[in-house]
């Protein structure tokens, strides 16, 4: 009996030693590998675009948002000003050195300009409600979703978003798209929560 217990104890010790050695080797390899996975995610500092002072008649908003209560729209009109400076237009035509973060005012301005909105949430959340006209490319989804990118030109203005300020999927997807060559990428930091609060155009379902 004692011999049997001794053998079991030795097996456990050897097993623990093997696991510890494997972990140590894995950590060392990951540390020296240029493509290694960071053990601690680096803090991503967002650079925000300066918000524009915007105003437009409420009638324009009503025509854009037939699916939302129009009383909310009259109380919070936000659109692009007619006297926007030439510098602003030039900035939006330039390629970025990294994705730029925006808040609700700029997001709606870009929406009216026809920018491509990409929802980084999972399909179930997207189907429950999303920005009207947005497409769904979940950051944690499989590669089949990336096929949608073939329909988007590299020179198009892209706006990524997710649930809100507590969600970083829009940041991760924005960075990924930028690395893939899409150089005019905005990250809508307030996301779905801010959009819904303002009563702007939404859709439900998979489309």
C-alpha positions in Angstrom: 0.0 0.0 0.0 2.8 2.4 0.9 4.6 1.7 -2.3 1.4 2.4 -4.3 0.9 5.8 -2.6 4.5 6.6 -3.1 4.2 5.9 -6.8 1.1 8.1 -7.1 2.8 10.9 -5.3 5.8 10.7 -7.6 3.5 10.8 -10.7 1.8 13.9 -9.4 5.1 15.6 -8.7 6.4 14.7 -12.1 3.1 15.9 -13.7 3.3 19.3 -11.9 7.0 19.6 -12.9 6.0 19.0 -16.6 3.2 21.6 -16.5 5.4 24.2 -14.8 8.2 23.6 -17.3 5.8 23.9 -20.2 4.3 27.1 -18.9 7.8 28.6 -18.3 8.9 27.7 -21.8 5.7 29.1 -23.3 6.1 32.4 -21.4 9.7 32.7 -22.5 8.9 31.9 -26.2 6.0 34.4 -26.1 8.2 37.1 -24.7 11.0 36.8 -27.3 8.6 36.2 -30.2 8.0 39.5 -32.1 4.4 38.2 -32.8 3.8 37.1 -29.3 0.5 37.8 -27.6 0.7 40.6 -25.0 -0.2 39.2 -21.5 -1.5 42.6 -20.4 -3.5 44.7 -22.9 -1.9 48.1 -23.4 -4.0 51.1 -22.6 -5.4 52.4 -25.8 -5.5 56.2 -25.8 -8.2 57.6 -28.1 -7.7 60.8 -30.0 -11.0 62.6 -30.4 -12.1 64.7 -33.3 -13.2 68.2 -32.3 -17.0 68.4 -32.3 -18.6 70.8 -34.7 -21.3 73.3 -33.8 -24.3 71.9 -35.7 -27.8 73.0 -36.4 -30.5 72.2 -39.0 -34.3 72.5 -39.2 -36.2 69.7 -37.4 -38.0 68.9 -40.7 -34.9 67.4 -42.0 -34.6 65.1 -39.0 -38.2 64.0 -39.4 -37.7 62.9 -43.0 -34.6 60.9 -41.9 -36.2 59.1 -39.0 -39.6 57.6 -39.6 -39.0 54.8 -37.1 -38.5 57.0 -34.1 -40.8 59.3 -32.1 -40.6 62.7 -33.8 -41.0 64.6 -30.6 -37.6 63.5 -29.5 -36.1 64.6 -32.7 -37.4 68.2 -32.5 -35.8 68.5 -29.0 -32.4 67.4 -30.1 -31.6 68.4 -33.7 -28.0 67.7 -34.8 -26.8 68.0 -38.3 -24.0 69.4 -40.5 -23.8 73.2 -40.7 -24.1 74.8 -44.1 -21.1 77.0 -43.5 -18.6 74.3 -42.6 -15.1 75.4 -43.2 -12.9 74.2 -46.1 -10.4 72.9 -43.6 -12.9 70.5 -42.2 -13.6 69.1 -45.6 -9.9 68.7 -46.3 -9.4 66.8 -43.0 -12.1 64.3 -43.9 -10.5 63.6 -47.3 -7.1 62.9 -45.8 -5.8 59.6 -44.7 -5.4 59.2 -40.9 -2.3 58.1 -39.1 -4.6 56.1 -36.8 -8.3 55.7 -36.2 -9.9 58.8 -34.7 -12.6 58.8 -32.0 -15.8 60.7 -32.3 -18.9 61.4 -30.2 -22.5 61.6 -31.0 -22.6 64.9 -32.8 -19.8 64.0 -35.3 -21.3 60.5 -35.7 -24.6 61.9 -36.8 -22.9 64.4 -39.1 -21.0 61.5 -40.8 -24.2 59.5 -41.0 -26.0 62.2 -42.9 -22.9 62.3 -45.2 -23.3 58.6 -46.0 -20.4 57.2 -44.1 -20.3 53.4 -43.7 -21.3 52.4 -40.2 -20.1 49.0 -38.9 -21.5 47.4 -35.8 -18.9 45.4 -33.9 -21.3 43.6 -31.6 -22.4 40.0 -31.9 -25.2 39.2 -34.4 -27.8 38.7 -31.6 -27.3 42.2 -30.3 -27.3 43.6 -33.8 -30.6 42.0 -34.6 -32.2 43.5 -31.4 -31.4 47.0 -32.7 -28.8 48.8 -34.6 -28.0 52.1 -36.4 -30.1 52.2 -39.6 -28.1 51.2 -42.6 -25.2 49.8 -40.5 -23.6 46.4 -41.3 -22.6 43.8 -38.8 -19.0 42.7 -38.5 -18.6 41.3 -35.0 -15.1 41.6 -33.8 -15.3 38.2 -32.1 -17.1 36.7 -35.0 -15.7 34.1 -37.5 -13.8 35.0 -40.6 -16.9 34.7 -42.8 -18.0 38.1 -41.6 -14.8 39.6 -43.0 -16.0 38.8 -46.5 -18.2 41.9 -46.2 -15.1 44.0 -46.3 -14.7 43.2 -49.9 -17.7 45.4 -50.6 -16.2 48.4 -48.9 -13.6 50.5 -50.7 -10.4 51.4 -48.9 -11.1 55.1 -49.4 -14.5 55.0 -47.9 -15.2 56.7 -44.5 -15.9 54.0 -41.9 -17.4 54.4 -38.5 -17.2 51.5 -36.1 -19.4 51.3 -33.0 -20.6 48.9 -30.3 -22.7 49.2 -27.2 -21.2 52.3 -25.6 -18.4 53.7 -23.6 -17.9 50.5 -21.6 -17.5 48.4 -24.8 -14.1 48.3 -26.6 -15.1 46.2 -29.5 -15.4 49.2 -31.7 -11.9 50.2 -30.8 -10.5 46.8 -31.5 -12.4 46.5 -34.8 -11.4 50.0 -35.8 -7.7 49.3 -35.2 -8.0 46.0 -37.2 -9.6 47.7 -40.2 -6.9 50.4 -40.1 -4.2 47.7 -40.2 -6.0 46.1 -43.2 -5.6 49.3 -45.1 -8.8 51.3 -44.4 -7.2 54.7 -43.6 -10.3 56.8 -42.9 -11.7 55.0 -39.8 -13.6 56.7 -37.1 -14.5 55.1 -33.7 -17.9 56.1 -32.4 -17.2 56.0 -28.7 -20.7 56.6 -27.4 -22.0 53.9 -29.7 -25.5 52.4 -29.7 -26.5 53.7 -26.3 -25.9 57.4 -27.3 -27.5 56.9 -30.7 -30.6 55.3 -29.1 -30.8 58.0 -26.5 -30.9 60.7 -29.2 -33.7 59.0 -31.1 -31.8 58.8 -34.3 -32.7 56.3 -37.2 -32.5 52.6 -36.1 -33.4 49.2 -37.6 -34.0 45.8 -36.2 -33.3 42.4 -37.6 -30.4 41.0 -39.5 -30.5 43.8 -42.1 
